[in-house]
Amino acid sequence: MPRVDIPGSKSITARALFLAAAADGVTTLVRPLRSDDTEGFAEGLTRLGYRLGRTPDAWQVDGRPQGPAVTEADVYCRDGATTARFLPTLAAAGHGTYRFDASPQMRRRPLLPLTRALRDLGVDLRHEEAEGHHPLTVAAAGVEGGEVVLDAGQSSQYLTALLLLGPLTRKGLRIRVTDLVSAPYVEITIAMMRAFGVEVRKEGKVFVVPPGGYRATTYAIEPDASTASYFFAAAAVTGGEVTVPGLGQGALQGDLGFVDVLRRMGAEVATGADGTRVRGTGELRGVTVNMRDISDTMPTLAAIAPFASGPVRIEDVANTRVKECDRLEACAENLRRLGVDVATGPDWIEIRPGAAPVAGAEIKSYGDHRIVMSFAVTGLRVPGISFDDPGCVRKTFPGFHEAFAEWGRDLVR
């Protein structure tokens, strides 16, 4: 039975780097993801004066509960949303002047709800150009803490950044959340904070984070569930079978819930203690599904929807419009290039199968790794698919095309 080893989770690696940098002592991260995003995060920490040692299978981080070791730094966050949102928050707990900038793609992505919350906590944070966007400068003098109101309806990363900051404040934080998207990512954050010695309490819509800092530890990084979705979808759409070890019962990542969507469509799914197996049955039914909590896998579902026996409607995914690109429109445009009937609304997309596509087209990637990896799955059934920017997968999985092609050959055999 084909098994595929998925690289470490991007979300977990980014959180682990923040926690390790903030913890008292030396933390070892086992099997972290090595990709453009995580290398950018690690490089940002180095610019802020944190000491990192790296071997192929582990990273060691010398934590500094008191904040960055330097009093001035210029940090380039590349394309990484976690880097661009978490590192200014980490720097705010220190003492010094820290400037952050990012790629044109990341400069377009919003930051304002987090900016407002940090300012409400007394952080001196200034945007140099467009309000609520990079570049920005933090004049840090530590954070007192207290109560703050946050709208995380656009991105759960705003809430994660504040939760991670909480133990580094003098009084702790009470974060009152008015709206929240991608809630499972917040559960990942809370579980990881527990592993570093901090217990977050929930009182209705208020998250209570105690002061007192983090303890260094050894932390193993789970395989990336969003990346696994392409392999699971490929098995479902080809009638093949795949097992992903390391993503089983007790996995932290909500995106593993994508296999439940495949099950509803007709695939066989088995989740065990140490892995998940998906087998295609030759049947792929239409489905209406709310993907608010697993929106990173929306493009994966859109890419296999043309092979379903009925319409596939994906709802409550407005936040996918402010990712690396407008993913709703990117999926719609590329499906139309393949001759598929698609409709979209503010927060939904409906794919109506007629005749499944028989000929390929060049997929417009918009520089978005998830668009490329999703339509690579479509390419298993549609010959002649190519990409205008295949290399953008380096953001999360530099070896994706090679791994997917090799595994696809096993699938066909």
Secondary structure, 3 states (H helix, E strand, C coil): CCECCCCECHHHHHHHHHHHHHEECEEEEECCCCCHHHHHHHHHHHHCCCEEEECCCEEEEECCCCCCCCCEEEEECCCCHHHHHHHHHHHHCCEEEEEEECCHHHHCCCCHHHHHHHHHCCCEEEECCCCCCCCEEEEEECCCCEEEEEEECCCCHHHHHHHHHHHHCCCCEEEEEEEECCHHHHHHHHHHHHHCCCCCEEECCEEEECCCCEECCEEECCECHHHHHHHHHHHHHHCCEEEEECCCCCCCCHHHHHHHHHHHHCCEEEECCCEEEEECCCCCCCEEEECHHHHHHHHHHHHHHHHCCCCEEEECCHHHHHCCCCHHHHHHHHHHHCCCEEEEECCEEEEECCCCCCCCCEECCCCCHHHHHHHHHHCCCCCCCEECCHHHHHHCCCCHHHHHHHHHHHHHC
